[in-house]
């Protein structure tokens, strides 16, 4: 089993038992963003049923996360990428609402700091990786350095030639392969939002004073580069989707449906990882029973 604690000093075989799904990329070289829907089918469950189904998934994730933490033999890294207003924050909040916070760490990646720019582009992501027994959640991630950095190389002085970005993508693929061979399961979600739905969400934020703090005027200007971002996402997914680090493209125009798909995929992945509470020896079990008896005196 991947992540067997007895093999903690040697790499295990990579975990590849990810759930099959219509939202999982199955042809990386032929991946085309235009082929993937941003909205769910019209005949899906209503919001009330979606909420109930999500609650069931959250309960299951809670139990599985406790087992993962106790086992302390493998880790799960969940990566979220999306355009602005894609629903990353609310999805993370909804899906992980029931977990023990001591075993889950959420890292939000903003523009690189001066210190981060002094290192290679993967450095800040490596520092945030989950330890065995933990779930790490990346709200944006190392992919920002082949997405926004590729669309706006002038902000960092990076080269604009394709060979440079191909090399960065190879670095990411190699990095994720290394994680997969060393007890960290890598699960990646792209919340696929349409331009029209993004505009509606921006307008709602502008019309609600309690949402103004979330709004960055630059987000509207970024809409002018939508096609460039789609090219960058397509290149990134083509180059880094792998059996041991798959991409799932989630229709994100309807948040309740997107949350349920994400939660179900995470639950199924944790089930396939099969974490369990450590077994104790018969001798230790007897000692514990004697201790329990002494406390009753």
RODO-2510 file (C-alpha; in nm, 4 decimals, decimal comma):
residues 297
     n   res          X          Y          Z
     1     x     0,0000     0,0000     0,0000
     2     x     0,1406     0,3453    -0,0824
     3     x     0,2455     0,5320     0,2249
     4     x     0,3158     0,2235     0,4388
     5     x     0,4803     0,3659     0,7496
     6     x     0,7294     0,0797     0,7509
     7     x     0,8836     0,2171     0,4306
     8     x     0,9108     0,5765     0,5498
     9     x     1,2756     0,6038     0,4456
    10     x     1,2312     0,4806     0,0898
    11     x     1,0120     0,6090    -0,1926
    12     x     0,6966     0,4082    -0,2518
    13     x     0,5309     0,3411    -0,5842
    14     x     0,3233     0,6393    -0,6955
    15     x    -0,0439     0,6482    -0,6067
    16     x    -0,2476     0,6321    -0,9263
    17     x    -0,5831     0,5014    -0,8039
    18     x    -0,7651     0,8301    -0,8573
    19     x    -1,1412     0,8178    -0,9174
    20     x    -1,2629     0,7899    -1,2729
    21     x    -1,4793     1,0867    -1,3585
    22     x    -1,6196     1,2727    -1,6597
    23     x    -1,4361     1,5736    -1,5151
    24     x    -1,0947     1,4087    -1,5146
    25     x    -0,8636     1,4848    -1,8055
    26     x    -0,8014     1,1615    -1,9966
    27     x    -0,6116     1,2854    -2,3020
    28     x    -0,3492     1,5345    -2,1911
    29     x    -0,1848     1,5900    -2,5336
    30     x    -0,5258     1,6564    -2,6894
    31     x    -0,6644     1,8666    -2,4058
    32     x    -0,8537     2,1685    -2,5386
    33     x    -1,0181     2,4176    -2,3020
    34     x    -1,2991     2,4684    -2,5533
    35     x    -1,4113     2,1081    -2,5081
    36     x    -1,4919     2,1473    -2,1377
    37     x    -1,8210     2,2838    -2,0084
    38     x    -1,8306     2,5650    -1,7558
    39     x    -2,1878     2,4872    -1,6445
    40     x    -2,3434     2,1588    -1,5256
    41     x    -2,6231     1,9802    -1,7062
    42     x    -2,9656     2,1417    -1,6705
    43     x    -3,1233     1,8264    -1,5271
    44     x    -2,9067     1,8135    -1,2164
    45     x    -3,0263     1,8099    -0,8540
    46     x    -3,1735     2,1245    -0,6995
    47     x    -2,9809     2,3339    -0,4462
    48     x    -3,1405     2,1659    -0,1456
    49     x    -3,0412     1,8188    -0,2614
    50     x    -2,6934     1,9389    -0,3564
    51     x    -2,6515     2,0804    -0,0049
    52     x    -2,7546     1,7500     0,1529
    53     x    -2,5228     1,5514    -0,0719
    54     x    -2,2347     1,7871     0,0071
    55     x    -2,2947     1,7404     0,3809
    56     x    -2,2619     1,3638     0,3360
    57     x    -1,9317     1,4070     0,1520
    58     x    -1,7988     1,6468     0,4169
    59     x    -1,8831     1,3959     0,6924
    60     x    -1,6979     1,1222     0,5065
    61     x    -1,3945     1,3466     0,4480
    62     x    -1,3906     1,4258     0,8220
    63     x    -1,3640     1,0562     0,9123
    64     x    -1,1052     0,9815     0,6434
    65     x    -0,8938     1,2808     0,7448
    66     x    -0,8833     1,1547     1,1048
    67     x    -0,7597     0,8186     0,9809
    68     x    -0,4990     0,9825     0,7572
    69     x    -0,3714     1,1891     1,0495
    70     x    -0,3504     0,8886     1,2821
    71     x    -0,1810     0,6697     1,0213
    72     x     0,0864     0,9339     0,9474
    73     x     0,2161     0,7430     0,6477
    74     x     0,1046     0,9496     0,3474
    75     x    -0,0078     1,3020     0,2632
    76     x    -0,2605     1,4593     0,0269
    77     x    -0,1953     1,7811    -0,1649
    78     x    -0,5061     1,9408    -0,3179
    79     x    -0,4385     2,2179    -0,5709
    80     x    -0,7043     2,4720    -0,6736
    81     x    -0,6642     2,6977    -0,9751
    82     x    -0,9230     2,9274    -1,1302
    83     x    -0,9727     3,2621    -1,2908
    84     x    -1,0690     3,5489    -1,0589
    85     x    -1,4104     3,4888    -0,8953
    86     x    -1,3870     3,1199    -0,9851
    87     x    -1,5020     3,0115    -0,6388
    88     x    -1,1788     2,8800    -0,4898
    89     x    -1,2261     3,0321    -0,1428
    90     x    -1,5881     2,9268    -0,1006
    91     x    -1,5225     2,5767    -0,2347
    92     x    -1,2331     2,5211     0,0049
    93     x    -1,4401     2,6553     0,2932
    94     x    -1,7394     2,4343     0,2082
    95     x    -1,5481     2,1126     0,1425
    96     x    -1,3145     2,1297     0,4411
    97     x    -1,5625     2,2745     0,6905
    98     x    -1,5742     1,9532     0,8949
    99     x    -1,2084     1,8579     0,9201
   100     x    -0,9735     1,8859     1,2151
   101     x    -0,7732     2,2044     1,1448
   102     x    -0,4626     2,0560     1,3067
   103     x    -0,4390     1,8114     1,0163
   104     x    -0,5239     2,0441     0,7267
   105     x    -0,3261     2,3485     0,6147
   106     x    -0,4570     2,5939     0,3555
   107     x    -0,1968     2,8083     0,1795
   108     x    -0,3040     3,1020    -0,0366
   109     x    -0,0463     3,2102    -0,2913
   110     x    -0,0372     3,5810    -0,3695
   111     x     0,2137     3,7756    -0,5768
   112     x     0,5661     3,6570    -0,4851
   113     x     0,7432     3,8508    -0,2131
   114     x     1,0964     3,9844    -0,2567
   115     x     1,2273     3,6903    -0,0548
   116     x     1,0386     3,4412    -0,2696
   117     x     1,1752     3,6008    -0,5868
   118     x     1,5263     3,5407    -0,4515
   119     x     1,4672     3,1645    -0,4878
   120     x     1,3588     2,9365    -0,7691
   121     x     0,9899     2,9587    -0,8540
   122     x     0,8997     2,6300    -0,6805
   123     x     1,0610     2,7251    -0,3497
   124     x     0,7596     2,8843    -0,1851
   125     x     0,5359     2,5909    -0,2821
   126     x     0,7836     2,3368    -0,1461
   127     x     0,7886     2,5186     0,1878
   128     x     0,4098     2,4766     0,2155
   129     x     0,3915     2,1052     0,1328
   130     x     0,1953     1,8879     0,3779
   131     x     0,3713     1,6486     0,6122
   132     x     0,2657     1,2850     0,6188
   133     x    -0,0684     1,2501     0,7891
   134     x    -0,1774     1,5931     0,6694
   135     x    -0,3846     1,7422     0,3892
   136     x    -0,2341     2,0475     0,2222
   137     x    -0,4654     2,2760     0,0267
   138     x    -0,3179     2,5237    -0,2202
   139     x    -0,5442     2,8180    -0,3026
   140     x    -0,3610     2,9050    -0,6216
   141     x    -0,0233     2,7368    -0,6321
   142     x     0,3063     2,6889    -0,8129
   143     x     0,0972     2,7061    -1,1310
   144     x     0,0693     3,0825    -1,0922
   145     x     0,4270     3,0918    -1,2201
   146     x     0,3203     2,9456    -1,5544
   147     x    -0,0152     3,1271    -1,5726
   148     x    -0,0150     3,4914    -1,4648
   149     x     0,3635     3,5048    -1,5025
   150     x     0,3284     3,3773    -1,8583
   151     x     0,0483     3,6183    -1,9463
   152     x     0,2403     3,9107    -1,7929
   153     x     0,6134     3,8349    -1,8269
   154     x     0,6784     4,2100    -1,8334
   155     x     0,5983     4,2274    -1,4606
   156     x     0,8881     4,0014    -1,3703
   157     x     1,1272     4,0489    -1,6605
   158     x     1,0940     3,6832    -1,7583
   159     x     1,1569     3,5701    -2,1159
   160     x     0,8615     3,5521    -2,3508
   161     x     0,9818     3,2610    -2,5636
   162     x     0,7887     2,9348    -2,5558
   163     x     1,0977     2,7278    -2,4714
   164     x     1,1295     2,9009    -2,1332
   165     x     0,7719     2,8191    -2,0335
   166     x     0,8019     2,4633    -2,1621
   167     x     1,1013     2,4195    -1,9329
   168     x     0,9064     2,5541    -1,6342
   169     x     0,6266     2,3114    -1,7064
   170     x     0,8743     2,0246    -1,7223
   171     x     1,0045     2,1350    -1,3824
   172     x     0,6530     2,1250    -1,2382
   173     x     0,5861     1,7809    -1,3857
   174     x     0,9124     1,6491    -1,2415
   175     x     0,8363     1,8081    -0,9037
   176     x     0,4939     1,6447    -0,8854
   177     x     0,6371     1,3101    -0,9944
   178     x     0,8882     1,3369    -0,7110
   179     x     0,6062     1,4048    -0,4634
   180     x     0,4044     1,1116    -0,5949
   181     x     0,6972     0,8749    -0,5487
   182     x     0,7493     1,0023    -0,1954
   183     x     0,4135     0,9517    -0,0253
   184     x     0,2363     1,2734    -0,1267
   185     x    -0,0757     1,2206    -0,3379
   186     x    -0,1278     1,5166    -0,5747
   187     x    -0,4843     1,6062    -0,6764
   188     x    -0,5466     1,9125    -0,8966
   189     x    -0,8673     2,1028    -0,9708
   190     x    -0,9259     2,3722    -1,2290
   191     x    -1,2525     2,5507    -1,1514
   192     x    -1,3560     2,6286    -1,5079
   193     x    -1,5479     2,9578    -1,5097
   194     x    -1,7074     3,1327    -1,8077
   195     x    -1,6509     3,4988    -1,8874
   196     x    -2,0215     3,5723    -1,8520
   197     x    -2,0430     3,4192    -1,5062
   198     x    -1,7284     3,5989    -1,3977
   199     x    -1,8873     3,9283    -1,5024
   200     x    -2,2023     3,8489    -1,3024
   201     x    -1,9962     3,7691    -0,9942
   202     x    -1,7931     4,0867    -1,0298
   203     x    -2,1139     4,2889    -1,0512
   204     x    -2,2538     4,1222    -0,7382
   205     x    -1,9355     4,2092    -0,5515
   206     x    -1,9570     4,5703    -0,6655
   207     x    -2,3201     4,5939    -0,5551
   208     x    -2,2553     4,4591    -0,2054
   209     x    -2,0530     4,6780     0,0346
   210     x    -1,9538     4,3740     0,2422
   211     x    -1,7858     4,2288    -0,0696
   212     x    -1,5934     4,5399    -0,1711
   213     x    -1,2868     4,4276     0,0236
   214     x    -1,2562     4,1267    -0,2089
   215     x    -1,2587     4,3354    -0,5227
   216     x    -0,9409     4,4394    -0,6973
   217     x    -0,9851     4,6881    -0,9810
   218     x    -0,7118     4,5059    -1,1686
   219     x    -0,9397     4,2008    -1,1912
   220     x    -1,1557     4,3813    -1,4467
   221     x    -0,8532     4,4733    -1,6550
   222     x    -0,7395     4,1101    -1,6499
   223     x    -1,0532     4,0164    -1,8440
   224     x    -0,8849     4,1711    -2,1471
   225     x    -0,6319     3,8862    -2,1311
   226     x    -0,8858     3,6043    -2,1039
   227     x    -0,7770     3,4289    -2,4233
   228     x    -0,4126     3,4454    -2,3159
   229     x    -0,5017     3,2832    -1,9857
   230     x    -0,6879     3,0036    -2,1638
   231     x    -0,3797     2,9382    -2,3759
   232     x    -0,1671     2,9254    -2,0599
   233     x    -0,4094     2,6906    -1,8795
   234     x    -0,4263     2,4627    -2,1807
   235     x    -0,0476     2,4405    -2,2016
   236     x    -0,0157     2,3788    -1,8270
   237     x    -0,2719     2,0992    -1,8159
   238     x    -0,1346     1,9325    -2,1273
   239     x     0,2173     1,9300    -1,9846
   240     x     0,1481     1,8352    -1,6226
   241     x    -0,1494     1,5994    -1,6212
   242     x    -0,0262     1,2536    -1,5208
   243     x    -0,1636     0,9314    -1,3808
   244     x    -0,0017     1,0230    -1,0474
   245     x    -0,0987     1,3931    -1,0568
   246     x    -0,4234     1,4268    -1,2523
   247     x    -0,6204     1,7366    -1,3404
   248     x    -0,9967     1,7547    -1,2884
   249     x    -1,1758     2,0292    -1,4829
   250     x    -1,4792     2,1339    -1,2790
   251     x    -1,7714     2,3302    -1,4317
   252     x    -1,7644     2,6288    -1,1966
   253     x    -2,0508     2,8495    -1,3152
   254     x    -2,2804     2,6848    -1,0561
   255     x    -2,1075     2,6844    -0,7193
   256     x    -2,3197     2,4193    -0,5387
   257     x    -2,2555     2,1668    -0,8161
   258     x    -1,8847     2,2483    -0,8319
   259     x    -1,8491     2,2029    -0,4555
   260     x    -2,0172     1,8647    -0,4639
   261     x    -1,7997     1,7393    -0,7518
   262     x    -1,4839     1,8530    -0,5739
   263     x    -1,5892     1,7043    -0,2388
   264     x    -1,6849     1,3724    -0,3953
   265     x    -1,3529     1,3514    -0,5804
   266     x    -1,1551     1,4240    -0,2643
   267     x    -1,3584     1,1699    -0,0664
   268     x    -1,3068     0,9025    -0,3304
   269     x    -0,9339     0,9776    -0,3448
   270     x    -0,8982     0,9489     0,0325
   271     x    -1,0914     0,6219     0,0275
   272     x    -0,8543     0,4858    -0,2365
   273     x    -0,5570     0,5960    -0,0245
   274     x    -0,7133     0,3693     0,2403
   275     x    -0,5759     0,5309     0,5572
   276     x    -0,6389     0,3438     0,8802
   277     x    -0,5729     0,3733     1,2492
   278     x    -0,2429     0,2109     1,3489
   279     x    -0,2713    -0,1311     1,5060
   280     x    -0,1085    -0,1859     1,8448
   281     x     0,0632    -0,5041     1,9508
   282     x    -0,1123    -0,7508     2,1764
   283     x     0,1352    -0,6666     2,4515
   284     x     0,0608    -0,2948     2,4286
   285     x    -0,3137    -0,3612     2,4192
   286     x    -0,2813    -0,5565     2,7437
   287     x    -0,0845    -0,2735     2,9053
   288     x    -0,3511    -0,0260     2,8033
   289     x    -0,6185    -0,2468     2,9526
   290     x    -0,4254    -0,2625     3,2788
   291     x    -0,3957     0,1167     3,2777
   292     x    -0,7689     0,1466     3,2222
   293     x    -0,8273    -0,0864     3,5140
   294     x    -0,6005     0,1141     3,7429
   295     x    -0,7903     0,4340     3,6602
   296     x    -1,1119     0,2698     3,7768
   297     x    -0,9735     0,2071     4,1240
***
